Amino acid sequence: MRLRLYHHSDGARVAYREFGAGPPLALLHSGFLSHKEWEPVVEHLCDRFRVVLPDLPLHGDSEDRPRHPYTLDWFAEVLGGFCDEVLGPKPRVAGHDAGAEILLGAVARGLVHPSRLVLMPNRLHAAPRHARVRAAWQLCTQAASMPGLDSPLSYATRLIFTPERGKRLSLRANPAAADLVRHAFADVPGNSSLARSWGRCARSWPRGAQTQLAELYPRLEMPVLLLWADRDPLYPLSIAEEALRALPHGQLRVLESTGFLMAYDDPVGLARELAAFCG
């Protein structure tokens, strides 16, 4: 494993790890987690690919200073620069949850031109489920940008994002998922700078349905894999089935008996599907 840093043109840094050798395959993790979301599949992929695991800004070891806007467009621009410098032309890129949203935003703006595009469970063009819960989270997180509230709210994450909650994200209650969440939030309590940055992100992150993506699907000329979990309560299979009908070169694969953390529920199956599509 090699830890490296990509420095964007505006000074933002993206930490990433590399494993193996071969054509590059980047895996973008979900919101609130880190590159460790993909650690269970690395050993099954690194003999065929140079597996690149970035920490998205505001996550892990990457950029967290409140000097940046943290809009979806900004994340897409950073991802575009990262792909150009680290992955090269026509990369293979996969994303899950927020990572997939950022990836789609970068592709829509012409900032990333993947040769293979893998979209794992995310809201795609549909309105988010549990919209009231999401709105409440965004409202509370926005408050972190107010003076005097940043530090107390950062400590509140200990009560919400507990290791036990991580286990519940795994349909098979994989105990390693607890360590995933523990690592992701280890440095959050007391980090007022990070809290203010998350406040900026929550204020600008799209809340409703991303209906413009329905117009993007027919224009995607590269092969697209919708790699879905069959029992993820946040992102039902019906969303992927709707998108599939509009993709000219799309295919849908479903991992049985998996939930939100597919890499922890079925790492071998997930790696097999990625390798078959991207190889």
Contacts in CASP RR format, 6 or more apart in sequence:
PFRMAT RR
TARGET T0000
AUTHOR 0000-0000-0000
METHOD contacts of the structure
MODEL  1
MRLRLYHHSDGARVAYREFGAGPPLALLHSGFLSHKEWEPVVEHLCDRFR
VVLPDLPLHGDSEDRPRHPYTLDWFAEVLGGFCDEVLGPKPRVAGHDAGA
EILLGAVARGLVHPSRLVLMPNRLHAAPRHARVRAAWQLCTQAASMPGLD
SPLSYATRLIFTPERGKRLSLRANPAAADLVRHAFADVPGNSSLARSWGR
CARSWPRGAQTQLAELYPRLEMPVLLLWADRDPLYPLSIAEEALRALPHG
QLRVLESTGFLMAYDDPVGLARELAAFCG
1 17 0 8 1.000
1 18 0 8 1.000
1 19 0 8 1.000
2 17 0 8 1.000
2 18 0 8 1.000
3 15 0 8 1.000
3 16 0 8 1.000
3 17 0 8 1.000
3 61 0 8 1.000
4 15 0 8 1.000
4 16 0 8 1.000
4 17 0 8 1.000
4 18 0 8 1.000
4 86 0 8 1.000
5 13 0 8 1.000
5 14 0 8 1.000
5 15 0 8 1.000
5 16 0 8 1.000
6 13 0 8 1.000
6 14 0 8 1.000
6 16 0 8 1.000
6 54 0 8 1.000
6 81 0 8 1.000
6 82 0 8 1.000
6 85 0 8 1.000
6 86 0 8 1.000
7 13 0 8 1.000
8 14 0 8 1.000
8 63 0 8 1.000
8 77 0 8 1.000
8 78 0 8 1.000
8 81 0 8 1.000
8 82 0 8 1.000
9 81 0 8 1.000
10 68 0 8 1.000
11 63 0 8 1.000
12 57 0 8 1.000
12 62 0 8 1.000
12 63 0 8 1.000
12 68 0 8 1.000
12 78 0 8 1.000
13 62 0 8 1.000
13 63 0 8 1.000
14 54 0 8 1.000
14 55 0 8 1.000
14 56 0 8 1.000
14 57 0 8 1.000
14 62 0 8 1.000
14 63 0 8 1.000
14 78 0 8 1.000
14 82 0 8 1.000
15 35 0 8 1.000
15 54 0 8 1.000
15 55 0 8 1.000
15 60 0 8 1.000
15 61 0 8 1.000
15 62 0 8 1.000
16 35 0 8 1.000
16 52 0 8 1.000
16 53 0 8 1.000
16 54 0 8 1.000
16 55 0 8 1.000
16 82 0 8 1.000
16 86 0 8 1.000
17 35 0 8 1.000
17 52 0 8 1.000
17 53 0 8 1.000
18 50 0 8 1.000
18 51 0 8 1.000
18 52 0 8 1.000
18 53 0 8 1.000
19 42 0 8 1.000
19 45 0 8 1.000
19 46 0 8 1.000
19 50 0 8 1.000
19 51 0 8 1.000
19 53 0 8 1.000
20 46 0 8 1.000
20 47 0 8 1.000
20 49 0 8 1.000
20 50 0 8 1.000
20 51 0 8 1.000
21 46 0 8 1.000
21 50 0 8 1.000
22 48 0 8 1.000
22 49 0 8 1.000
22 50 0 8 1.000
23 49 0 8 1.000
23 50 0 8 1.000
23 92 0 8 1.000
23 278 0 8 1.000
23 279 0 8 1.000
24 49 0 8 1.000
24 50 0 8 1.000
24 52 0 8 1.000
24 86 0 8 1.000
24 87 0 8 1.000
24 88 0 8 1.000
24 91 0 8 1.000
24 92 0 8 1.000
25 45 0 8 1.000
25 49 0 8 1.000
25 50 0 8 1.000
25 51 0 8 1.000
25 52 0 8 1.000
25 91 0 8 1.000
25 92 0 8 1.000
25 93 0 8 1.000
25 94 0 8 1.000
25 274 0 8 1.000
25 278 0 8 1.000
26 52 0 8 1.000
26 53 0 8 1.000
26 54 0 8 1.000
26 83 0 8 1.000
26 86 0 8 1.000
26 87 0 8 1.000
26 91 0 8 1.000
26 92 0 8 1.000
26 93 0 8 1.000
26 94 0 8 1.000
27 35 0 8 1.000
27 37 0 8 1.000
27 38 0 8 1.000
27 41 0 8 1.000
27 51 0 8 1.000
27 52 0 8 1.000
27 53 0 8 1.000
27 94 0 8 1.000
27 95 0 8 1.000
27 96 0 8 1.000
28 54 0 8 1.000
28 56 0 8 1.000
28 79 0 8 1.000
28 93 0 8 1.000
28 94 0 8 1.000
28 95 0 8 1.000
28 96 0 8 1.000
28 99 0 8 1.000
28 100 0 8 1.000
28 102 0 8 1.000
28 103 0 8 1.000
29 35 0 8 1.000
29 36 0 8 1.000
29 37 0 8 1.000
29 38 0 8 1.000
29 53 0 8 1.000
29 55 0 8 1.000
29 56 0 8 1.000
29 59 0 8 1.000
29 95 0 8 1.000
29 96 0 8 1.000
29 97 0 8 1.000
29 99 0 8 1.000
30 37 0 8 1.000
30 96 0 8 1.000
30 97 0 8 1.000
30 98 0 8 1.000
30 99 0 8 1.000
30 260 0 8 1.000
31 56 0 8 1.000
31 59 0 8 1.000
31 97 0 8 1.000
31 98 0 8 1.000
31 99 0 8 1.000
32 59 0 8 1.000
32 161 0 8 1.000
32 184 0 8 1.000
32 185 0 8 1.000
33 59 0 8 1.000
33 180 0 8 1.000
33 181 0 8 1.000
33 184 0 8 1.000
34 55 0 8 1.000
34 59 0 8 1.000
34 60 0 8 1.000
34 180 0 8 1.000
34 183 0 8 1.000
34 184 0 8 1.000
35 53 0 8 1.000
35 54 0 8 1.000
35 55 0 8 1.000
35 60 0 8 1.000
36 180 0 8 1.000
36 183 0 8 1.000
36 184 0 8 1.000
37 96 0 8 1.000
37 180 0 8 1.000
37 261 0 8 1.000
37 263 0 8 1.000
38 51 0 8 1.000
38 53 0 8 1.000
38 263 0 8 1.000
39 53 0 8 1.000
39 263 0 8 1.000
40 176 0 8 1.000
40 263 0 8 1.000
40 264 0 8 1.000
40 267 0 8 1.000
41 263 0 8 1.000
41 267 0 8 1.000
41 270 0 8 1.000
41 271 0 8 1.000
41 274 0 8 1.000
42 51 0 8 1.000
42 53 0 8 1.000
44 267 0 8 1.000
44 268 0 8 1.000
44 271 0 8 1.000
44 272 0 8 1.000
44 275 0 8 1.000
45 51 0 8 1.000
45 271 0 8 1.000
45 274 0 8 1.000
45 275 0 8 1.000
48 275 0 8 1.000
48 279 0 8 1.000
49 92 0 8 1.000
49 275 0 8 1.000
49 278 0 8 1.000
49 279 0 8 1.000
52 86 0 8 1.000
52 87 0 8 1.000
54 62 0 8 1.000
54 82 0 8 1.000
54 86 0 8 1.000
55 61 0 8 1.000
55 62 0 8 1.000
56 62 0 8 1.000
56 75 0 8 1.000
56 98 0 8 1.000
56 99 0 8 1.000
56 102 0 8 1.000
57 63 0 8 1.000
57 64 0 8 1.000
57 68 0 8 1.000
57 70 0 8 1.000
57 75 0 8 1.000
57 78 0 8 1.000
58 64 0 8 1.000
58 70 0 8 1.000
58 194 0 8 1.000
58 197 0 8 1.000
58 198 0 8 1.000
58 201 0 8 1.000
59 184 0 8 1.000
60 184 0 8 1.000
60 187 0 8 1.000
63 78 0 8 1.000
64 191 0 8 1.000
64 193 0 8 1.000
64 194 0 8 1.000
64 197 0 8 1.000
65 193 0 8 1.000
65 197 0 8 1.000
66 145 0 8 1.000
66 193 0 8 1.000
66 196 0 8 1.000
66 197 0 8 1.000
66 200 0 8 1.000
68 74 0 8 1.000
68 197 0 8 1.000
68 200 0 8 1.000
69 200 0 8 1.000
69 204 0 8 1.000
70 197 0 8 1.000
70 198 0 8 1.000
70 199 0 8 1.000
70 200 0 8 1.000
70 201 0 8 1.000
70 204 0 8 1.000
71 201 0 8 1.000
71 204 0 8 1.000
71 205 0 8 1.000
72 101 0 8 1.000
72 102 0 8 1.000
72 105 0 8 1.000
72 204 0 8 1.000
72 205 0 8 1.000
72 206 0 8 1.000
73 105 0 8 1.000
73 109 0 8 1.000
75 102 0 8 1.000
76 102 0 8 1.000
76 105 0 8 1.000
76 106 0 8 1.000
76 108 0 8 1.000
76 109 0 8 1.000
76 111 0 8 1.000
76 112 0 8 1.000
77 106 0 8 1.000
77 109 0 8 1.000
77 111 0 8 1.000
79 102 0 8 1.000
79 103 0 8 1.000
79 106 0 8 1.000
79 111 0 8 1.000
79 112 0 8 1.000
80 106 0 8 1.000
80 111 0 8 1.000
80 112 0 8 1.000
81 111 0 8 1.000
83 91 0 8 1.000
83 93 0 8 1.000
83 106 0 8 1.000
83 111 0 8 1.000
83 112 0 8 1.000
87 93 0 8 1.000
89 113 0 8 1.000
90 113 0 8 1.000
90 114 0 8 1.000
90 115 0 8 1.000
91 112 0 8 1.000
91 114 0 8 1.000
91 115 0 8 1.000
92 114 0 8 1.000
92 115 0 8 1.000
92 116 0 8 1.000
92 118 0 8 1.000
92 278 0 8 1.000
92 279 0 8 1.000
93 103 0 8 1.000
93 112 0 8 1.000
93 114 0 8 1.000
93 116 0 8 1.000
93 117 0 8 1.000
93 118 0 8 1.000
94 103 0 8 1.000
94 117 0 8 1.000
94 118 0 8 1.000
94 119 0 8 1.000
94 120 0 8 1.000
94 227 0 8 1.000
94 274 0 8 1.000
94 278 0 8 1.000
95 103 0 8 1.000
95 118 0 8 1.000
95 119 0 8 1.000
95 120 0 8 1.000
95 122 0 8 1.000
96 120 0 8 1.000
96 121 0 8 1.000
96 122 0 8 1.000
96 262 0 8 1.000
97 120 0 8 1.000
97 121 0 8 1.000
97 122 0 8 1.000
97 234 0 8 1.000
97 235 0 8 1.000
97 260 0 8 1.000
98 122 0 8 1.000
99 122 0 8 1.000
100 119 0 8 1.000
100 120 0 8 1.000
100 121 0 8 1.000
100 122 0 8 1.000
101 122 0 8 1.000
101 123 0 8 1.000
101 206 0 8 1.000
101 210 0 8 1.000
103 112 0 8 1.000
103 117 0 8 1.000
103 119 0 8 1.000
104 119 0 8 1.000
104 122 0 8 1.000
104 124 0 8 1.000
104 210 0 8 1.000
104 213 0 8 1.000
104 216 0 8 1.000
105 111 0 8 1.000
106 112 0 8 1.000
107 113 0 8 1.000
107 114 0 8 1.000
107 117 0 8 1.000
107 216 0 8 1.000
107 220 0 8 1.000
108 212 0 8 1.000
108 213 0 8 1.000
108 216 0 8 1.000
113 222 0 8 1.000
114 222 0 8 1.000
115 222 0 8 1.000
116 222 0 8 1.000
116 223 0 8 1.000
116 225 0 8 1.000
116 277 0 8 1.000
116 278 0 8 1.000
116 279 0 8 1.000
117 220 0 8 1.000
117 222 0 8 1.000
117 223 0 8 1.000
117 224 0 8 1.000
117 225 0 8 1.000
118 224 0 8 1.000
118 225 0 8 1.000
118 227 0 8 1.000
118 274 0 8 1.000
118 277 0 8 1.000
118 278 0 8 1.000
119 224 0 8 1.000
119 225 0 8 1.000
119 226 0 8 1.000
119 227 0 8 1.000
119 240 0 8 1.000
119 243 0 8 1.000
120 227 0 8 1.000
120 228 0 8 1.000
120 229 0 8 1.000
120 262 0 8 1.000
121 228 0 8 1.000
121 229 0 8 1.000
121 232 0 8 1.000
121 234 0 8 1.000
121 235 0 8 1.000
121 240 0 8 1.000
121 260 0 8 1.000
121 262 0 8 1.000
122 235 0 8 1.000
123 129 0 8 1.000
123 209 0 8 1.000
123 210 0 8 1.000
123 235 0 8 1.000
123 239 0 8 1.000
124 210 0 8 1.000
124 213 0 8 1.000
124 239 0 8 1.000
124 240 0 8 1.000
124 242 0 8 1.000
124 243 0 8 1.000
125 209 0 8 1.000
125 210 0 8 1.000
125 211 0 8 1.000
125 212 0 8 1.000
125 213 0 8 1.000
125 214 0 8 1.000
125 217 0 8 1.000
125 239 0 8 1.000
125 242 0 8 1.000
125 243 0 8 1.000
126 209 0 8 1.000
126 239 0 8 1.000
126 242 0 8 1.000
127 208 0 8 1.000
127 209 0 8 1.000
128 134 0 8 1.000
128 207 0 8 1.000
128 208 0 8 1.000
128 209 0 8 1.000
129 233 0 8 1.000
129 234 0 8 1.000
129 235 0 8 1.000
129 236 0 8 1.000
130 234 0 8 1.000
131 207 0 8 1.000
131 208 0 8 1.000
134 207 0 8 1.000
135 207 0 8 1.000
137 202 0 8 1.000
138 202 0 8 1.000
138 203 0 8 1.000
138 205 0 8 1.000
138 207 0 8 1.000
139 202 0 8 1.000
140 153 0 8 1.000
141 153 0 8 1.000
141 198 0 8 1.000
141 199 0 8 1.000
141 201 0 8 1.000
141 202 0 8 1.000
142 199 0 8 1.000
142 202 0 8 1.000
142 203 0 8 1.000
143 149 0 8 1.000
143 153 0 8 1.000
143 199 0 8 1.000
144 150 0 8 1.000
144 153 0 8 1.000
144 154 0 8 1.000
144 195 0 8 1.000
144 196 0 8 1.000
144 198 0 8 1.000
144 199 0 8 1.000
144 202 0 8 1.000
145 195 0 8 1.000
145 196 0 8 1.000
145 199 0 8 1.000
145 200 0 8 1.000
145 203 0 8 1.000
150 192 0 8 1.000
150 193 0 8 1.000
150 195 0 8 1.000
150 196 0 8 1.000
151 190 0 8 1.000
151 192 0 8 1.000
151 195 0 8 1.000
153 195 0 8 1.000
154 188 0 8 1.000
154 189 0 8 1.000
154 190 0 8 1.000
154 191 0 8 1.000
154 192 0 8 1.000
154 194 0 8 1.000
154 195 0 8 1.000
155 189 0 8 1.000
155 190 0 8 1.000
157 185 0 8 1.000
157 188 0 8 1.000
157 189 0 8 1.000
158 185 0 8 1.000
158 189 0 8 1.000
161 181 0 8 1.000
161 184 0 8 1.000
161 185 0 8 1.000
162 181 0 8 1.000
163 178 0 8 1.000
163 179 0 8 1.000
163 181 0 8 1.000
163 182 0 8 1.000
164 178 0 8 1.000
165 181 0 8 1.000
166 177 0 8 1.000
166 178 0 8 1.000
166 180 0 8 1.000
166 181 0 8 1.000
166 261 0 8 1.000
167 173 0 8 1.000
167 174 0 8 1.000
167 175 0 8 1.000
167 177 0 8 1.000
167 178 0 8 1.000
169 177 0 8 1.000
169 181 0 8 1.000
169 259 0 8 1.000
169 260 0 8 1.000
169 261 0 8 1.000
169 264 0 8 1.000
170 177 0 8 1.000
170 259 0 8 1.000
170 260 0 8 1.000
170 261 0 8 1.000
170 264 0 8 1.000
170 265 0 8 1.000
171 229 0 8 1.000
171 231 0 8 1.000
171 257 0 8 1.000
171 258 0 8 1.000
171 259 0 8 1.000
171 260 0 8 1.000
171 261 0 8 1.000
171 265 0 8 1.000
172 257 0 8 1.000
172 264 0 8 1.000
172 265 0 8 1.000
174 261 0 8 1.000
174 264 0 8 1.000
174 265 0 8 1.000
176 264 0 8 1.000
177 261 0 8 1.000
177 264 0 8 1.000
180 261 0 8 1.000
180 264 0 8 1.000
187 194 0 8 1.000
188 194 0 8 1.000
188 195 0 8 1.000
213 243 0 8 1.000
214 246 0 8 1.000
217 243 0 8 1.000
217 246 0 8 1.000
217 247 0 8 1.000
218 246 0 8 1.000
218 247 0 8 1.000
218 248 0 8 1.000
220 247 0 8 1.000
220 248 0 8 1.000
220 249 0 8 1.000
221 248 0 8 1.000
221 249 0 8 1.000
222 249 0 8 1.000
223 249 0 8 1.000
223 250 0 8 1.000
223 251 0 8 1.000
223 277 0 8 1.000
224 247 0 8 1.000
224 249 0 8 1.000
224 250 0 8 1.000
224 251 0 8 1.000
225 250 0 8 1.000
225 251 0 8 1.000
225 252 0 8 1.000
225 253 0 8 1.000
225 273 0 8 1.000
225 277 0 8 1.000
226 240 0 8 1.000
226 243 0 8 1.000
226 244 0 8 1.000
226 247 0 8 1.000
226 250 0 8 1.000
226 251 0 8 1.000
226 252 0 8 1.000
226 253 0 8 1.000
227 253 0 8 1.000
227 255 0 8 1.000
227 262 0 8 1.000
227 270 0 8 1.000
227 273 0 8 1.000
227 274 0 8 1.000
227 277 0 8 1.000
228 235 0 8 1.000
228 237 0 8 1.000
228 240 0 8 1.000
228 252 0 8 1.000
228 253 0 8 1.000
228 254 0 8 1.000
228 255 0 8 1.000
229 235 0 8 1.000
229 254 0 8 1.000
229 255 0 8 1.000
229 258 0 8 1.000
229 259 0 8 1.000
229 260 0 8 1.000
229 262 0 8 1.000
229 265 0 8 1.000
230 237 0 8 1.000
230 254 0 8 1.000
230 255 0 8 1.000
230 256 0 8 1.000
230 257 0 8 1.000
230 258 0 8 1.000
230 259 0 8 1.000
231 257 0 8 1.000
231 258 0 8 1.000
231 259 0 8 1.000
232 258 0 8 1.000
232 259 0 8 1.000
232 260 0 8 1.000
233 260 0 8 1.000
234 260 0 8 1.000
237 254 0 8 1.000
240 252 0 8 1.000
241 252 0 8 1.000
244 250 0 8 1.000
244 251 0 8 1.000
244 252 0 8 1.000
251 277 0 8 1.000
253 273 0 8 1.000
253 277 0 8 1.000
255 262 0 8 1.000
255 265 0 8 1.000
255 266 0 8 1.000
255 269 0 8 1.000
255 270 0 8 1.000
255 273 0 8 1.000
256 266 0 8 1.000
257 265 0 8 1.000
257 266 0 8 1.000
258 265 0 8 1.000
258 266 0 8 1.000
258 270 0 8 1.000
259 265 0 8 1.000
262 270 0 8 1.000
263 270 0 8 1.000
END
